[in-house]
Amino acid sequence: MLLLLRRSARVELAAMESGDFQRLLHSAQRGTVAARQMTRNSLQVLHGLVVFASAAVVLVTLHPVLLPLLLAAALPKGWGAARSARRSYRSTQTWLEHARRNQVLARLLLDRDSAPELRVHGAAEYLVESFDRMSREAAGEQARLSRAAAGTTALAGALAGLAAAGVYGLLVLLVMGSWIPLAAAGTAAIAVRTATAQLDSLVQQVNSLYEQALFYADLEAACRMAGERKVPGGGERVRAAPAAISLSEVSFRYAGVREPALDRVSLEITKGQIVALVGPNGAGKTTLSRLLCGLYTPERGSVHWDGRDLRTLRRADVHERIALVSQTFTQWPFTARTNVAIARPEARADGARLRRAAADSGFADVVERLPRGWETLLAPEFVGGAELSGGQWQRAALARAAFRGADILVYDEPTAALDPQTEIEFFDRIQELARGGQTVVLVTHRLASVRHADQIFFLDRGRLVESGSFAELLDHDGRFARLYRMQAEQYAAAPRSRTSAPEPPVSPVQPGDSAPAPAPESLREGNRVA
Ligand SMILES: Nc1ncnc2c1ncn2[C@@H]1O[C@H](COP(=O)(O)OP(=O)(O)OP(=O)(O)O)[C@@H](O)[C@H]1O
């Protein structure tokens, strides 16, 4: 298990995200249990074999012809057991996805995160019914397997019975033909009985052992595949922060998806810049940010750090230079301290670095209010665990990136849950970081917040469609400018009374304006409209 966990943690992200690998990992986890059971079963099989072999020796001593007959008696049961084991394994493999889905349904019903929506939307009944239907389908498959196993066992038993009758018949013939004395025949009969009685449990043990071996083979396959798809360990060393990161005609496609997530994108980012990636949902912003970090490898084109292809660089060195706040950042079920310090596990987590990271991200205020401060467990699913709000969790994620203190900071929607003041402080802070030489890559939908970016890249359907500074893009009056105006108007427009006459239209932001349009008089005078 340890090997599987270690290797899985090192596989390329694209492999980790693939359904096939996830499926194999699931099956491999059964393999880890099987590996433990195999040791116990092997001992029992060994014991059974010793008893069986002793009986066989007795029979060979009495008359050599008795041995093949005994083996003939053993064969049908062995065949039946192997057949049932194979059938059961195949069924488990076929039904694996079904079982995984059912586990997901059960988890959703028991999970605290999905609990509010389940209740308000009344979705629980739908999930329970789906779970029940799928459980019944699985039970049906179990019944089918049991019936098939019973048929195989009956057939194997009948064949074994015939073979045993043959052995006893032969014994009678041997006695009648005076090839062996009656006493020896009696001994042979006892030996045959002992051997066939042992055979039943031996067959059961071998059956389990065989099935366990098949799951164990999956464990080995998963470890092997994880080894094959692991992030390469070697490569050129990266000893300093890159002065320039460039993408040259980069295309990238997720496994099993026809449309490319990125299509021939070329751009350059220089050290100490704030770069914003903007564009509609699914445009490829997150994908692009991950390619910059070496988390994905381009299908075509290349990513260069200071002119060196990222593929040729030592990946651990590349990642060493990066701090990442993902859109779906992890809420680690650990203490507040570990939640921050996990970004750099080798660093001391009790000094100025921790306090600075917390202060820079607004997480210090959160920690102050926690019942046990930094030692509070942030996992309400455990006894004594505390829960944070969405924005407080986001501050924790920002504190992690600050604690890591890397040269390149990648923030994917970092302020979506922050209150306005914390958001403003965050954007002030990233300007400071850029002035200090850190490169900031910001993925965001808040177009007003990218006004201080040195470069803005506007993506749509995987293509880079516009780029420039904030002022340049407004001057250009293209997609970015239109979307920016739309957002700005949301702030500028006064809420309309349902009864009063319609408000006059709000004057749009002129190209080159760097602030949202001013609020109309009605708002500025505090007239909030009844
Ligand atoms: N792991 C994945 N496997 C398959 N397809 C993916 C995966 N991640 C993203 N995609 C697809 O790639 C495209 C680009 O996704 P990406 O997350 O880069 O967009 P985005 O611009 O960051 O979107 P958003 O603004 O909604 O966060 C989308 O069509 C998405 O469905």
The ligand as an SDF file (V2000), in Angstrom:
LIG
                    3D

 31 33  0  0  0  0  0  0  0  0999 V2000
   -9.1640   17.3910  -16.2200 N   0  0  0  0  0  0  0  0  0  0  0  0
   -9.8450   17.6330  -17.3270 C   0  0  0  0  0  0  0  0  0  0  0  0
  -10.2060   16.6290  -18.1530 N   0  0  0  0  0  0  0  0  0  0  0  0
  -10.8880   16.8640  -19.2760 C   0  0  0  0  0  0  0  0  0  0  0  0
  -11.2620   18.0830  -19.6810 N   0  0  0  0  0  0  0  0  0  0  0  0
  -10.9320   19.1290  -18.9150 C   0  0  0  0  0  0  0  0  0  0  0  0
  -10.2210   18.9620  -17.6970 C   0  0  0  0  0  0  0  0  0  0  0  0
  -10.0370   20.1750  -17.1370 N   0  0  0  0  0  0  0  0  0  0  0  0
  -10.6040   21.0590  -17.9790 C   0  0  0  0  0  0  0  0  0  0  0  0
  -11.1450   20.4380  -19.0350 N   0  0  0  0  0  0  0  0  0  0  0  0
  -11.8030   21.0600  -20.1870 C   0  0  0  0  0  0  0  0  0  0  0  0
  -10.8660   21.9400  -20.7930 O   0  0  0  0  0  0  0  0  0  0  0  0
  -11.4690   23.1720  -21.1520 C   0  0  0  0  0  0  0  0  0  0  0  0
  -10.6970   24.3290  -20.4990 C   0  0  0  0  0  0  0  0  0  0  0  0
  -10.8510   24.2240  -19.1130 O   0  0  0  0  0  0  0  0  0  0  0  0
  -10.1690   25.2460  -18.0980 P   0  0  0  0  0  0  0  0  0  0  0  0
  -10.4260   24.7520  -16.7240 O   0  0  0  0  0  0  0  0  0  0  0  0
   -8.7800   25.4790  -18.5020 O   0  0  0  0  0  0  0  0  0  0  0  0
  -11.0380   26.5590  -18.3860 O   0  0  0  0  0  0  0  0  0  0  0  0
  -11.0770   27.9300  -17.6120 P   0  0  0  0  0  0  0  0  0  0  0  0
  -10.8990   29.0040  -18.6300 O   0  0  0  0  0  0  0  0  0  0  0  0
  -10.1400   27.9420  -16.4570 O   0  0  0  0  0  0  0  0  0  0  0  0
  -12.5850   27.9340  -17.1340 O   0  0  0  0  0  0  0  0  0  0  0  0
  -13.2950   28.6090  -15.8550 P   0  0  0  0  0  0  0  0  0  0  0  0
  -13.3220   30.0870  -16.0690 O   0  0  0  0  0  0  0  0  0  0  0  0
  -14.6700   28.0630  -15.9360 O   0  0  0  0  0  0  0  0  0  0  0  0
  -12.5660   28.2010  -14.6340 O   0  0  0  0  0  0  0  0  0  0  0  0
  -12.9110   23.0790  -20.7240 C   0  0  0  0  0  0  0  0  0  0  0  0
  -13.6840   22.7830  -21.8650 O   0  0  0  0  0  0  0  0  0  0  0  0
  -12.9650   21.9270  -19.7420 C   0  0  0  0  0  0  0  0  0  0  0  0
  -14.1650   21.2120  -19.8700 O   0  0  0  0  0  0  0  0  0  0  0  0
  1  2  1  0
  2  3  1  0
  2  7  2  0
  3  4  2  0
  4  5  1  0
  5  6  2  0
  6  7  1  0
  6 10  1  0
  7  8  1  0
  8  9  2  0
  9 10  1  0
 10 11  1  0
 11 12  1  0
 11 30  1  0
 12 13  1  0
 13 14  1  0
 13 28  1  0
 14 15  1  0
 15 16  1  0
 16 17  2  0
 16 18  1  0
 16 19  1  0
 19 20  1  0
 20 21  2  0
 20 22  1  0
 20 23  1  0
 23 24  1  0
 24 25  2  0
 24 26  1  0
 24 27  1  0
 28 29  1  0
 28 30  1  0
 30 31  1  0
M  END
$$$$
